[in-house]
Amino acid sequence: MIKQKKCIQSILPYPAGKPIDEVKRELGLEKVIKLASNENPFGCSEKAKKVMLDAVLESSLYPDGYSYELRMALAEHHKLSPEQFAFGTGSDGLIELICKAFLEEGDECVIPSPSFSLYESNVRASGAEPVMVKCGSDYKMNLSAMADSVTEKTKVVFLCNPNNPTGLMYTASEQKELLDKVPEDVLVVLDEAYFEFARDLNDYPDSEAQLAEKSNIIILRTFSKVHGLAGLRVGYAMADKQIICELERVRAPFNVNLVAQKGAVAALCDTDFVNNTVRLNNENRKILCDGFKKMDLSYLESATNFVAVNIEKDSKSAFEALLRKGYIVKGGHALSMPGYLRVSVGTREECEGFLIALGEVLKEI
Ligand SMILES: Cc1ncc(COP(=O)(O)O)c(C=O)c1O
């Protein structure tokens, strides 16, 4: 038997949303709807599609390791210096880079729970200790308890807003209070994967404005959600140049592929597609939530493109019964939210179909 790495033995592989083809194969279904990974049900920008098809023809060449065009487009978009950006194979890749660059054995990292599970697994893989801070019984993130959990050993704090899997948002003043309390030599990661869905809500933090004041924050964004490019795997970070330099030390040279770089530039420019997605998401999320109300189910007030609904029954059984009806969701049993289902907001037709299936399942189990 080969010698194992001790610090990864407690990590469970990431429970990704089941792929549509796998469910079709396993259950012999013809039609399967995936509402499990918070993807964009409307696909992606037509302009991005065209650019990507052309880019495929250049695939014999390595991509630009500096992501020049994407970097310049983002620098212009965010009014920041090009040197304030780092790129990742999705924001997953950036979470991994942050842990690789800043954490080692003996360090602590403060993480909300429940939240995106890759924070904890990447921290463990670095040899550092995750310090999990529980959300309240209402599932709201407890930022003041998180700030209080910072010790001399803490090197990194992860925040996620809106939070996955709850969909809940914390306010600008809560974020400011935490940032004022946390020492300036501790890196605070602001994971804003769902930014575009929440940015117009009252009290959503303006983290970009904080970059000018705080040199210890890093903001993560992704092209996987509102832009509908999850399959391309491209995310970016915005931070002080010194933080970016540390990430560059451990970044694989060609971690964002050529098609992804070109597609992301075109997607960024297609503001109509983004605005339309947000508008339709809000309409269809209301359909889902109204349906939950009619079934007397409580749900968490979502600031994003998924809703956590309390079915008050075994979520694994509900997840499996929904699969048999051709709907893939995430069960709370896999998300530290027992009794809940996390459902991505689909098209109107998908949401209506899901509500019918859920009603049937709740009678069956
Ligand atoms: C909070 C959060 N962060 C990061 C990610 C990773 O996104 P990606 O790697 O596709 O950019 C996700 C994906 O679901 C997420 O929910």
The ligand as a MOL file (V3000), in Angstrom:
LIG
                    3D

  0  0  0     0  0            999 V3000
M  V30 BEGIN CTAB
M  V30 COUNTS 16 16 0 0 0
M  V30 BEGIN ATOM
M  V30 1 C -20.2550 29.9430 -3.4640 0
M  V30 2 C -19.5780 29.3090 -4.6110 0
M  V30 3 N -18.2980 29.5910 -4.8560 0
M  V30 4 C -17.6400 29.0520 -5.8760 0
M  V30 5 C -18.2690 28.1770 -6.7240 0
M  V30 6 C -17.4770 27.5610 -7.8260 0
M  V30 7 O -17.8520 28.0390 -9.0520 0
M  V30 8 P -16.9480 27.8530 -10.3260 0
M  V30 9 O -15.7620 27.0220 -9.9440 0
M  V30 10 O -17.7930 27.1970 -11.3290 0
M  V30 11 O -16.5350 29.2420 -10.6980 0
M  V30 12 C -19.6010 27.8360 -6.5270 0
M  V30 13 C -20.2710 26.8610 -7.4080 0
M  V30 14 O -21.3400 26.4050 -7.2160 0
M  V30 15 C -20.2720 28.4140 -5.4470 0
M  V30 16 O -21.5490 28.1140 -5.1830 0
M  V30 END ATOM
M  V30 BEGIN BOND
M  V30 1 1 1 2
M  V30 2 1 2 3
M  V30 3 2 2 15
M  V30 4 2 3 4
M  V30 5 1 4 5
M  V30 6 1 5 6
M  V30 7 2 5 12
M  V30 8 1 6 7
M  V30 9 1 7 8
M  V30 10 2 8 9
M  V30 11 1 8 10
M  V30 12 1 8 11
M  V30 13 1 12 13
M  V30 14 1 12 15
M  V30 15 2 13 14
M  V30 16 1 15 16
M  V30 END BOND
M  V30 END CTAB
M  END
